[in-house]
Amino acid sequence: MHPASSPVTVRGYELGPFATNTYTVELASYPGCWIVDPSFDVGEVIDAVKRSGKKPELILLTHAHIDHIAGVNDVLDAFGNLPIFIHRDEAHWLQDSKANLSALSGRATTCRKGPDRLLTEGDTLTLGPADGGAMFKVLHTPGHSPGSASFYLDSTPQMPLIAPLLISGDVLFAGSIGRTDFPGGGMPMLSHSIRTKLYTLPDSTRVFPGHGPPTSIGREKLSNPYVPAVVSR
C-alpha cells in the first residue's frame, strides 16, 4: 500500500524572467533540505526556507545555464558556504560566463565558488540519515546541455512514496522538451536521453521540470509530441 502522504516534499518556485523552477527538497522529520537550481530573484526561496526552519545542506544543479545558477551567490550569502553539486561535464561552467550563456545576455554572471562535487551517471545522493534517508540516483541526460542531469527517487520499504519522483531540469517538460540549439546540445542526444533514461522509469513517476508544471512519465510517454515513446517506422 502507498502511504497517505509522502515523506519527501518537493516545493517549486517559479522565478525570474525565464519562469525557471527552483525547488527545495525536504524530508519529513529531518532538519536539512536541498536547494535545486537557484534562479533569478531567489529571495522568495530564501525567505521560505528560513520560515520553514530547515537548514540547507547543499545546492544541487541540474545544469549550469544562467537561469539555473543566477541565484547561487545569493543562496551562499544567506546560508553560508554550502557545497555545490553538478555533473562533471559542466565542471567549469560556474565560472565561465560564455559557457553558462550569461555573457550573451549582457549580464555576465559567475558563481564565486564551486563546484564542490562532480556528479556522474549512477551516483547516489542521500537526503537524511544514511540508513534511512531519501536516496536519489543521478541520471546523466545530455541533449539540452552536455552535463544535464536528472535526479530520480524511487519508493522503497524504508522510504515509501506515493509515487517515484524525478527532477528533470530542462530535459523533459509537460508536453515539451528542452531546447537543443545551445552549444553542446542536440536533438538526437536529447531524444536518446529521454527514451533510454526517463521513459524507462515507472509511468507513475512524478516529474518536476525546470520550467512549467509538474507532469508524469506515463503522461509524457503517451502524449509528448516531441519525443514519442515509440518511434514509428
Secondary structure, 3 states (H helix, E strand, C coil): CCCCCCCEEEEEEEECCCCEEEEEEEECCCCEEEEECCCCCCHHHHHHHHHHCCEEEEEECCCCCHHHHCCHHHHHHHHCCCCEEEEHHHCCHHHCCCCCCCHHHCCCCCCCCCCCEEECCCCEEEECCCCCCEEEEEEECCCCCCCCEEEEECCCCCCCCCCCEEEEECCEECCEECCCCCCCCCHHHHHHHHHHHHCCCCCCCEEEECECCCEEHHHHHHHCCCCCCCCCC
